[in-house]
């Protein structure tokens, strides 16, 4: 098949992965990636903080899931793959950073370790030991409601909530058990939650592969490298305002740019690798059922505050482990902190002596008012919480605030049914595919997997002559 024209809308990791997969499958295709902003990468972004290169967005990818690390190797970055030097995280609650006991997405795998951690009250530990109910609910429920009924509210408040907040910036009372915490649903299918969690931890402990991976120099470099490997034409500042069927049957017409100077682009196929809201807008006239379902997906905003802090003298030994999570019930500004220079050896090596690189996450769903504060206020809030939590008193050397407005999709109850309806509606329209964090997971590996599947299926249809106008 030659001469097929494909437009990929969105230049995040989903979009550039789609372009790369399409190039592998259809080497003679003309592929263009249309990105509305002035850079590729979406929530993958690197920057300079006090002379040190660091990730300002996502900093790690699942290593035990193959899709992301395989992509990294395929585009020539395999020699930069590294794993965390420190993996032990704590939970800052009840006045101290307490060791996180073994869990599976917040479900305790060792009740004795839970008791000694001090995370829960004695009554909370006793309640967790006496599980009520069995099996997986016949219909989707929220993670919070499910775990609360089984193990009590303290397990939700002090374990499940901070873990979900670290991933989705959401709340357990609204997030779907089946979509946002399938690990917990799988435990419930295996029997009592604590026993199933203990067995799962014992099984995974035998695996040699580390759980997470990063890249020397940061994950922020990955999108540009994937884009170059795709051989696609990259257009930045190219906002796609409209999508409609082309004059030639089986083709598409995209309207790009401002209303005062619209540009028409014709394509035989289109991949929409954009968040739910812009995807819904573009699909409104052509796939209204998918558009309606996409409009139901809400997003949370957050900010990542990256800090270079002096830890010389008495502060030198205060930062141990890889960082900590914060339960929302404690009312702190930050929801998580990472000791980047301890977690990633390449950052520690690059940092000046006596300087630690730290990251703090601020913002959960429904906390937009907090994020309306200016950058200096967010830095001050993060530093206040970090000083209170760790005891570090050294001065701040440099700081950066990266805001991710509407950056994290919320997998509300019923999310899997919603996604199934979207994908079924889109599949019925020739030459069209959707992918991204809104559908089957917000981690890098999950997004790469979704983009690979969507682009691969589209390539199969194009190559088989099912889509397109006689190509």
Secondary structure, DSSP 8 states (H G I E B T S, - for coil): ----EEEEE--BHHHHHHHHHHHHH-TT-EEEEEESSSSSBTT--EEEETTEEEESS---EESSSHHHHHHHHHTT-GGGEE--S---EEEEETTEEEE--SEETTEES-HHHHHHHTSS-HHHHHHHHS----S--SS--BHHHHHHHHH-HHHIIIIIHHHHHHHHS--TTTBBHHHH-HHHHHHHHHSSHHHHHHHHHHHHTT--S-SEEEETT-GGGHHHHHHHHHT-EEEET--EEEEEE-SSTT-EEEEES-GGG-EEEEESEEEE-S-HHHHHHHHTTT-HHHHHHHTT--EEEEEEEEEEEE--GGGTTS--SSEEEE-GGG--SEEEEEEHHHH-HHHHHHS-TTEEEEEEEE--TT-TTGGGS-HHHHHHHHHHHHHHHH-----EEEEEEEEEEEEEE--BTTHHHHHHHHHHHHHTSTTEEE-SHHHH-SSHHHHHHHHHHHHHHHHHHHHTTSSSS--
